[in-house]
Amino acid sequence: MDENTLSNQIIGAALEVHCQLGPGLLESAYEECLAYELSLREIPFERQKPIPVVYKGIRLDCGFRVDLLVGGLVIVELKAVDLLMPIHQAQVLTYLKLTGCKLGLLINFNVLRLREGIRRVVLNL
């Protein structure tokens, strides 16, 4: 499966979660429910995947974790904030650089319509 196919499936799962729960919960609740929805759809993923930082040739385990790594190809960073800020998008871009992935989805569940809370972040795609 490629990044675009996966991203469409992830967005569909996120839309279902948002439809069921609506805005106003903590990020951790949305992460749990999205993980369950991905499992129901048999989409492979890893939760809270550690990301090492390679600095001057040395691998450092600094405690960075992506919320979801889907299919080994797409980084999913979840938020439940009033407004997505440029730093949130920069965070996903940094995760893409550190992992070598090309596509990230930044999903903010704290919106009335989830489509307004989804940002695609692309690196060399």
Secondary structure, 3 states (H helix, E strand, C coil): CCHHHHHHHHHHHHHHHHHHHCCCCCHHHHHHHHHHHHHHCCCCEEEEEEEEEEECCEEEEEEEEEEEEECCCEEEEEECCCCCCHHHHHHHHHHHHHHCCCEEEEEECCCCCHHHHEEEEECCC
